[in-house]
Amino acid sequence: MRIAVTTPQGHVGHHLTSMLIRAGARPLLLARHPKNIPAGLAAHVDIVEADSRELDQVVAATAGVDAVYWVDPPPESADPLADYARATAAITAAVERNRIGRVVFQSSVGAEKRHGAGEIDGLAATEVALDRLDVDVTHLRCGYFFTNLLYDVESVKAGHLRTVQPIDSPMSWVAPRDIAEVAALTLLSPGWTGRRVQAVHGPEDLSWAQVASILTEELGHEVRVEQIPDERMRAQYLQLGMPPVVADAVLGMSTGLRDGFVPEQGRSVITTTPTQLRGWLRDEFVSAL
């Protein structure tokens, strides 16, 4: 099976690439900046330069591919949903023109809402577009990435995190490596066809208060968390230089999964993965402080 991997240097993609290599596959990496791919991988992968938002590049890069791990790249313009739409057009064109038979798509918890969840609406649109094609597709609806804490390193150092979520409301938190493992197994498994949705929920649901407590214990200094009003968080995003549309899209990912939202897939043996937040903090977060 010829497997293509997009965003191969992302939090999930770099783990997935190594896992496929260990499984005996030779993945094709679609990289926006091929020179940044580690030299040690060169003997075990094929690399093609392609921007996942550029339809013609993605179609050309995936000729002869049997399966693809697709990630909508992070938006870069002042219109995030337009960026997602471009990526969606690229993967659907590649599947149709190259007759790619299998897609594993990195989606998110909340995509089942279809509308009202900020940037996650872009992932929902990709799900809908792929579902319309004659292709075997699995949507991995992932929980909140542990690696999102890396964006808050300075706040963690200062001992003060802020969120618009209720601090005692639990939600799924997951290590990107666990997502990669599920993706690799799904890509390589012959035992499924049609449309599937599989949540990747991590080992346990955690509230922000619990996360702050774990950070406090693991880092040796107090980390507190405060729920702040939506307007204050939006103002902070604007102060960081985000255009208003981008600030609204980022904020919507939190506000849209609040106020009684319940994921379509409940926690089960299928959705639960092993990596604990404590272990991830020791292995990957402490070095960033």
C-alpha positions as CSV (number, residue, x, y, z in Angstrom):
1,M,0.0,0.0,0.0
2,R,1.3,3.4,-1.0
3,I,0.5,5.8,1.9
4,A,0.9,9.6,1.8
5,V,1.3,11.6,5.0
6,T,0.5,15.3,5.1
7,T,2.0,17.7,7.6
8,P,4.7,15.1,8.3
9,Q,6.5,17.4,10.7
10,G,3.4,18.2,12.8
11,H,2.7,17.1,16.3
12,V,1.0,14.0,14.9
13,G,2.7,13.6,11.6
14,H,6.2,13.1,12.8
15,H,5.1,10.3,15.1
16,L,3.0,8.7,12.3
17,T,5.9,8.8,9.8
18,S,8.1,6.9,12.2
19,M,5.4,4.4,13.1
20,L,4.7,3.6,9.4
21,I,8.4,3.1,8.8
22,R,8.7,0.7,11.7
23,A,5.7,-1.2,10.3
24,G,7.5,-1.8,7.1
25,A,5.9,0.9,4.9
26,R,7.7,3.5,2.9
27,P,5.5,6.6,3.3
28,L,5.3,9.4,0.9
29,L,5.6,12.7,2.7
30,L,3.9,15.8,1.4
31,A,6.0,18.6,2.8
32,R,5.8,22.3,2.3
33,H,9.5,22.6,3.2
34,P,11.2,19.3,2.2
35,K,14.6,20.6,3.4
36,N,13.3,20.5,6.9
37,I,12.6,16.8,6.9
38,P,15.3,15.1,9.1
39,A,18.1,13.6,7.1
40,G,17.9,10.3,9.0
41,L,14.5,9.7,7.4
42,A,15.7,10.0,3.8
43,A,16.5,6.4,3.2
44,H,13.1,5.3,4.5
45,V,10.6,7.7,2.9
46,D,9.8,9.5,-0.3
47,I,9.4,13.3,-0.2
48,V,7.5,15.6,-2.5
49,E,7.1,19.4,-2.1
50,A,3.5,20.3,-1.8
51,D,1.4,22.9,0.0
52,S,-1.8,21.2,1.2
53,R,-3.8,24.3,0.3
54,E,-2.7,24.1,-3.3
55,L,-5.0,21.8,-5.3
56,D,-2.7,21.2,-8.3
57,Q,0.2,20.5,-6.1
58,V,-1.7,18.0,-3.9
59,V,-3.2,16.2,-7.0
60,A,0.3,15.9,-8.6
61,A,1.9,14.7,-5.4
62,T,-0.6,12.0,-4.7
63,A,-0.6,10.3,-8.1
64,G,-0.3,6.5,-7.5
65,V,-1.2,6.8,-3.8
66,D,-3.5,4.2,-2.3
67,A,-4.2,5.9,1.1
68,V,-3.6,9.3,2.6
69,Y,-3.4,10.7,6.1
70,W,-4.9,14.1,5.6
71,V,-4.5,17.1,7.9
72,D,-6.0,20.5,7.1
73,P,-3.0,22.8,7.7
74,P,-3.3,25.6,10.2
75,P,-4.9,28.7,8.6
76,E,-2.6,31.5,7.8
77,S,-4.8,34.2,6.3
78,A,-7.3,36.6,7.8
79,D,-10.1,34.2,6.7
80,P,-9.5,30.9,8.5
81,L,-12.5,29.1,7.1
82,A,-11.4,30.1,3.5
83,D,-8.1,28.4,4.2
84,Y,-9.9,25.3,5.3
85,A,-12.0,25.4,2.2
86,R,-8.9,25.5,0.0
87,A,-7.5,22.4,1.8
88,T,-10.8,20.6,1.5
89,A,-10.9,21.3,-2.3
90,A,-7.3,20.0,-2.6
91,I,-7.9,16.6,-0.9
92,T,-11.2,16.0,-2.6
93,A,-9.8,16.7,-6.0
94,A,-6.8,14.4,-5.3
95,V,-9.1,11.6,-4.2
96,E,-11.3,11.9,-7.2
97,R,-8.6,12.4,-9.9
98,N,-6.1,9.8,-8.5
99,R,-8.8,7.4,-7.4
100,I,-7.3,7.2,-3.9
101,G,-9.3,4.5,-2.1
102,R,-8.7,5.3,1.6
103,V,-8.5,8.5,3.7
104,V,-7.8,8.9,7.4
105,F,-8.7,12.4,8.3
106,Q,-7.5,14.2,11.4
107,S,-10.6,15.9,12.6
108,S,-11.7,17.1,16.1
109,V,-14.2,16.6,18.8
110,G,-16.9,19.1,18.0
111,A,-16.9,18.6,14.2
112,E,-20.2,16.8,14.7
113,K,-21.8,20.1,15.4
114,R,-21.0,21.2,11.8
115,H,-21.5,24.8,12.7
116,G,-20.8,27.1,15.7
117,A,-17.4,25.9,16.8
118,G,-15.0,28.4,15.2
119,E,-12.2,26.9,13.3
120,I,-13.5,23.4,13.9
121,D,-16.3,24.3,11.4
122,G,-13.6,24.0,8.8
123,L,-12.8,20.5,9.8
124,A,-16.5,19.7,9.8
125,A,-16.7,20.9,6.2
126,T,-13.8,18.6,5.2
127,E,-15.7,15.7,6.8
128,V,-18.8,16.4,4.9
129,A,-16.9,16.8,1.6
130,L,-15.1,13.5,2.0
131,D,-18.3,11.7,3.0
132,R,-19.7,12.7,-0.4
133,L,-16.9,10.8,-2.3
134,D,-16.8,7.1,-3.2
135,V,-13.9,6.4,-0.7
136,D,-13.3,4.6,2.5
137,V,-12.8,7.3,5.1
138,T,-12.2,7.4,8.8
139,H,-12.6,10.7,10.6
140,L,-10.4,10.8,13.8
141,R,-12.2,13.2,16.1
142,C,-9.4,14.1,18.5
143,G,-9.6,15.6,21.9
144,Y,-7.7,18.6,23.2
145,F,-4.0,18.2,22.4
146,F,-1.5,18.1,25.3
147,T,0.8,20.1,23.0
148,N,-1.6,23.1,23.2
149,L,0.0,23.7,26.5
150,L,3.2,24.6,24.6
151,Y,1.5,27.8,23.5
152,D,1.1,28.7,27.2
153,V,4.6,28.1,28.3
154,E,5.1,31.7,29.6
155,S,1.7,31.6,31.4
156,V,2.7,28.3,33.0
157,K,6.0,29.8,34.1
158,A,4.1,32.7,35.7
159,G,1.8,30.2,37.4
160,H,-1.4,31.6,35.9
161,L,-3.5,30.0,33.1
162,R,-6.7,31.5,31.6
163,T,-9.6,29.9,29.8
164,V,-13.1,30.7,28.8
165,Q,-14.1,27.1,29.7
166,P,-15.6,26.3,33.2
167,I,-12.5,25.3,35.1
168,D,-14.3,22.2,36.7
169,S,-15.8,20.9,33.4
170,P,-14.0,17.8,32.2
171,M,-13.1,17.2,28.6
172,S,-10.9,14.8,26.6
173,W,-7.2,15.5,26.5
174,V,-4.9,13.5,24.3
175,A,-1.2,13.1,23.4
176,P,-0.5,13.5,19.6
177,R,1.6,10.3,19.7
178,D,-1.6,8.4,20.6
179,I,-3.4,10.0,17.7
180,A,-0.5,8.9,15.4
181,E,-0.8,5.3,16.7
182,V,-4.5,5.1,16.0
183,A,-3.9,6.7,12.6
184,A,-1.2,4.1,11.7
185,L,-3.3,1.2,12.8
186,T,-6.3,2.5,10.9
187,L,-4.3,3.1,7.7
188,L,-2.8,-0.4,7.8
189,S,-5.9,-2.3,8.9
190,P,-7.8,-4.2,6.1
191,G,-10.7,-4.7,8.4
192,W,-12.8,-1.6,7.6
193,T,-14.6,0.0,4.7
194,G,-17.1,2.8,4.2
195,R,-17.4,5.8,6.4
196,R,-16.2,5.6,10.0
197,V,-15.9,8.1,12.8
198,Q,-13.5,7.2,15.6
199,A,-12.8,9.5,18.5
200,V,-9.4,9.7,20.1
201,H,-10.0,10.8,23.7
202,G,-6.8,10.2,25.5
203,P,-6.6,8.3,28.8
204,E,-9.1,10.3,30.8
205,D,-11.3,13.4,30.8
206,L,-9.6,16.3,32.7
207,S,-10.9,19.7,33.8
208,W,-8.7,22.7,33.6
209,A,-8.6,22.7,37.4
210,Q,-7.2,19.1,37.3
211,V,-4.6,20.1,34.7
212,A,-3.5,23.0,36.8
213,S,-3.1,20.7,39.8
214,I,-1.1,18.2,37.8
215,L,1.2,21.0,36.4
216,T,1.7,22.2,40.0
217,E,2.7,18.8,41.2
218,E,5.0,18.0,38.2
219,L,6.7,21.4,37.9
220,G,7.2,22.2,41.6
221,H,5.5,25.6,41.6
222,E,1.9,26.6,41.8
223,V,-0.1,26.9,38.6
224,R,-3.6,28.4,39.0
225,V,-6.3,28.6,36.4
226,E,-8.9,31.3,36.0
227,Q,-12.0,31.4,33.9
228,I,-12.3,34.7,32.2
229,P,-15.1,36.3,30.1
230,D,-15.2,35.6,26.4
231,E,-14.8,39.3,25.6
232,R,-11.6,39.5,27.7
233,M,-10.1,36.5,25.9
234,R,-11.0,38.0,22.5
235,A,-9.3,41.2,23.5
236,Q,-6.2,39.3,24.4
237,Y,-6.2,37.6,21.0
238,L,-6.5,41.0,19.3
239,Q,-3.6,42.4,21.4
240,L,-1.5,39.5,20.0
241,G,-2.2,40.8,16.5
242,M,-4.9,38.4,15.4
243,P,-7.4,39.9,12.9
244,P,-10.9,40.0,14.3
245,V,-12.1,37.1,12.1
246,V,-9.2,35.0,13.3
247,A,-9.8,35.9,17.0
248,D,-13.4,34.9,16.6
249,A,-12.5,31.6,15.0
250,V,-10.0,30.7,17.6
251,L,-12.3,31.7,20.5
252,G,-15.2,29.8,18.9
253,M,-13.3,26.5,19.3
254,S,-13.7,26.9,23.0
255,T,-17.1,28.6,23.3
256,G,-18.6,26.2,20.8
257,L,-17.8,23.2,22.9
258,R,-19.1,24.7,26.1
259,D,-22.6,25.0,27.5
260,G,-23.8,21.5,27.5
261,F,-21.9,20.1,24.5
262,V,-21.6,16.3,24.6
263,P,-19.3,14.5,22.1
264,E,-21.1,12.3,19.7
265,Q,-18.7,9.4,20.6
266,G,-18.6,8.6,24.2
267,R,-15.6,7.4,26.0
268,S,-15.0,3.7,25.5
269,V,-12.2,1.1,25.1
270,I,-12.2,2.1,21.5
271,T,-11.7,5.8,22.1
272,T,-9.4,5.6,25.1
273,T,-5.6,5.9,24.5
274,P,-2.8,5.3,27.0
275,T,-0.5,8.3,27.4
276,Q,-1.1,10.2,30.6
277,L,-0.6,13.9,30.9
278,R,1.9,13.5,33.7
279,G,4.2,11.3,31.5
280,W,3.9,13.7,28.6
281,L,4.8,16.7,30.8
282,R,7.9,14.9,32.0
283,D,8.9,13.8,28.5
284,E,8.1,16.8,26.4
285,F,6.9,19.8,28.3
286,V,9.5,20.3,31.0
287,S,12.3,20.8,28.4
288,A,10.3,23.7,26.9
289,L,10.3,25.7,30.2
